[in-house]
Amino acid sequence: MATKKGRIFIVSAPSGSGKTTLCEKLFKTDLELDDSVSMTTRPSRPGEVNGRDYYFVSKKNFLQRIKEKGFLEWTTTYGWYYGTPKDFFEKALKKGRDILLSIDVKGAMRVKRLHPEAVLIFIEPPSVSALKQRLYSRNQDGQKEIKKRLSTAKKELSFARRYDYCVINDNINSAMEKLKAIIIAERCKFQKGVV
Amino acid sequence: MATKKGRIFIVSAPSGSGKTTLCEKLFKTDLELDDSVSMTTRPSRPGEVNGRDYYFVSKKNFLQRIKEKGFLEWTTTYGWYYGTPKDFFEKALKKGRDILLSIDVKGAMRVKRLHPEAVLIFIEPPSVSALKQRLYSRNQDGQKEIKKRLSTAKKELSFARRYDYCVINDNINSAMEKLKAIIIAERCKFQKGVV
């Protein structure tokens, strides 16, 4: 008899919305959220640690895992592969652990189809111009890369309405308060099929 | 063009669950919730103020208002009439104010039928025995009154699953945190029919 089933929280945001910082802060709170480390073929950025930020693998390795149906969802962005390994994910849920997934809108829609009870949270930059500024000030991507990211961001913003919640990241403290509130509130809901 | 429509939060709880204290605290936070003062025919208890805690009116006055369809919902409990005046309620919603209604399960179900977007929050005592203890320690009701309240409480508890959220009031600080989280989270949801 299940007494508690893990909940799935999915956070998506256009590139440069501050999602990574917010998620890192969320994992450090006392909310006890499990981090699902994604797998990717893109090279690591300075400071990123294999197994903590991502599992950095070769394209060959990634394609093999796709073949073995080892991903909950996977996608390609800017030419790189990104995926959520299935094994860790399913184990955590069975143990009654809540998982926070930080994935793109396409991945989010895929997981929602498989797990309709998943809670979708969209993080929105205050405005596209603010987003532009953030991408430029980050100064880690080239001009062409920034333009590509901005165009993707605009497409992603049009998905916001399919999400359960939308948090505007105009202020990191206020955005954090909202994200925490969503998780606490969702835990006060009755879970279907659980006694 | 409406930019924001007021939200309706409904809090119900078995008698003695600490609902009144929690709601009073909620109104004192910076959440800017409007209080809908109920109307009742029951006599005021020591410390209760007319127009703040309730509008204390005569039965004749109450029945006249029912006839004029002046209540959003009304009910009788332990022989007394209780109702939510419609005029204040509708004005506040139009102004985009969020309202917190503290009403019983029957009233909550009625408002939910009229306003399906209303958010229902059930406050549960940690256990029926805890509830019993609280009612006795309150020492303001007679033995017979307590038994009547306990029997109603058990009936009300069976309604909890029809609510959107359930907050167990085993600790007032933790219950307050959850109530606040529910309100903040709901405000991050998209409102249908509002641009």
Chai-1 contact restraints between the chains, C-beta under 6 A:
chainA,res_idxA,chainB,res_idxB,connection_type,confidence,min_distance_angstrom,max_distance_angstrom,comment,restraint_id
A,R161,B,F190,contact,1.0,0.0,6.0,A-B,restraint_1
A,Y165,B,C188,contact,1.0,0.0,6.0,A-B,restraint_2
A,Y165,B,K189,contact,1.0,0.0,6.0,A-B,restraint_3
A,C166,B,C188,contact,1.0,0.0,6.0,A-B,restraint_4
A,V167,B,C188,contact,1.0,0.0,6.0,A-B,restraint_5
A,K178,B,I184,contact,1.0,0.0,6.0,A-B,restraint_6
A,K178,B,C188,contact,1.0,0.0,6.0,A-B,restraint_7
A,A181,B,A181,contact,1.0,0.0,6.0,A-B,restraint_8
A,A181,B,I184,contact,1.0,0.0,6.0,A-B,restraint_9
A,A181,B,A185,contact,1.0,0.0,6.0,A-B,restraint_10
A,I182,B,A185,contact,1.0,0.0,6.0,A-B,restraint_11
A,I184,B,K178,contact,1.0,0.0,6.0,A-B,restraint_12
A,I184,B,A181,contact,1.0,0.0,6.0,A-B,restraint_13
A,A185,B,A181,contact,1.0,0.0,6.0,A-B,restraint_14
A,A185,B,I182,contact,1.0,0.0,6.0,A-B,restraint_15
A,A185,B,A185,contact,1.0,0.0,6.0,A-B,restraint_16
A,C188,B,Y165,contact,1.0,0.0,6.0,A-B,restraint_17
A,C188,B,C166,contact,1.0,0.0,6.0,A-B,restraint_18
A,C188,B,V167,contact,1.0,0.0,6.0,A-B,restraint_19
A,C188,B,K178,contact,1.0,0.0,6.0,A-B,restraint_20
A,K189,B,Y165,contact,1.0,0.0,6.0,A-B,restraint_21
A,F190,B,R161,contact,1.0,0.0,6.0,A-B,restraint_22
